[in-house]
Amino acid sequence: MRAKAAKLIKWGAIVLGVVLLTVLVLRAYDSQRGPPLELWHTHVPHELTAAEIAKSDWVKYVAAEQRILDEVRDEVTDKLEAEADAYWASRR
C-alpha cells in the first residue's frame, strides 16, 4: 500500500511538473508574438543610486528628480509627439 502511494505521488509530481513546464513554454511563446516594445517601455532614465540618495538632502533629491523628468520628456515624450505628428501628417 505504501509503495502504491509513493508511486502515485511520484507520478502526480511528474504530471504537475509537465503541466507547469507546458504553461511556462506557452506563456513565453505568447509573450513573443505581441507587438514590439514602444519607446516608453525601453527607456531607462539615469536615477540616483541608493548611496547617492542617502547622501542627498531634499534639494538635491528634487533636482535629481527634475533631471529625470526632463530626460524622459526629451527622450520619450518629445519623440513620441514627433512620431505622432508624422503619422497624422501622412494620413492627410
C-alpha positions as CSV (number, residue, x, y, z in Angstrom):
1,M,0.0,0.0,0.0
2,R,2.8,2.4,0.9
3,A,4.6,1.7,-2.4
4,K,1.4,2.5,-4.3
5,A,1.0,5.8,-2.5
6,A,4.7,6.7,-3.2
7,K,4.3,5.8,-6.8
8,L,1.1,7.8,-7.1
9,I,2.8,10.8,-5.5
10,K,5.7,10.4,-7.8
11,W,3.6,10.3,-10.9
12,G,1.4,13.2,-9.7
13,A,4.6,15.3,-9.2
14,I,5.8,14.4,-12.7
15,V,2.4,15.3,-14.3
16,L,2.3,18.6,-12.3
17,G,5.9,19.4,-13.4
18,V,5.0,18.7,-17.1
19,V,1.9,20.9,-16.8
20,L,3.8,23.8,-15.2
21,L,6.6,23.5,-17.8
22,T,4.0,23.5,-20.6
23,V,2.3,26.6,-19.2
24,L,5.7,28.3,-18.9
25,V,6.6,27.5,-22.5
26,L,3.3,28.6,-23.9
27,R,3.4,31.9,-21.9
28,A,6.9,32.6,-23.2
29,Y,5.8,31.9,-26.8
30,D,2.8,34.0,-26.4
31,S,4.8,36.9,-25.0
32,Q,7.0,37.0,-28.1
33,R,4.0,37.1,-30.5
34,G,2.9,40.6,-29.5
35,P,3.9,43.9,-31.0
36,P,7.5,45.2,-30.3
37,L,8.0,47.3,-27.2
38,E,7.4,51.0,-27.6
39,L,9.9,53.7,-26.6
40,W,8.4,54.3,-23.1
41,H,8.9,50.6,-22.4
42,T,12.6,50.6,-23.1
43,H,13.9,54.0,-21.9
44,V,15.6,53.8,-18.5
45,P,16.3,57.2,-17.0
46,H,19.5,57.8,-15.1
47,E,18.5,57.8,-11.4
48,L,20.4,58.3,-8.2
49,T,21.8,55.2,-6.6
50,A,20.8,54.3,-3.1
51,A,24.2,55.6,-1.8
52,E,23.7,58.9,-3.6
53,I,20.2,59.2,-2.2
54,A,21.5,58.5,1.3
55,K,24.0,61.4,0.9
56,S,21.5,63.8,-0.6
57,D,19.3,66.3,1.0
58,W,15.8,67.3,-0.1
59,V,17.0,69.9,-2.6
60,K,19.5,67.6,-4.3
61,Y,16.8,64.9,-4.5
62,V,14.2,67.2,-6.0
63,A,16.9,68.4,-8.5
64,A,17.7,64.9,-9.5
65,E,14.0,64.1,-10.0
66,Q,13.6,67.1,-12.2
67,R,16.6,65.9,-14.3
68,I,14.9,62.6,-14.7
69,L,11.6,64.2,-15.8
70,D,13.5,66.4,-18.2
71,E,15.3,63.4,-19.6
72,V,12.0,61.5,-20.1
73,R,10.5,64.5,-21.8
74,D,13.4,64.8,-24.2
75,E,14.0,61.1,-24.8
76,V,10.4,59.8,-24.8
77,T,7.6,62.4,-24.9
78,D,9.1,64.7,-27.5
79,K,10.0,61.8,-29.8
80,L,6.5,60.3,-29.4
81,E,4.9,63.6,-30.3
82,A,7.1,63.9,-33.4
83,E,6.2,60.3,-34.4
84,A,2.5,61.1,-33.9
85,D,2.7,64.3,-35.9
86,A,4.4,62.5,-38.7
87,Y,1.8,59.7,-38.6
88,W,-1.1,62.1,-38.7
89,A,0.5,64.2,-41.4
90,S,0.8,61.1,-43.6
91,R,-2.9,60.4,-43.1
92,R,-4.0,63.7,-44.6
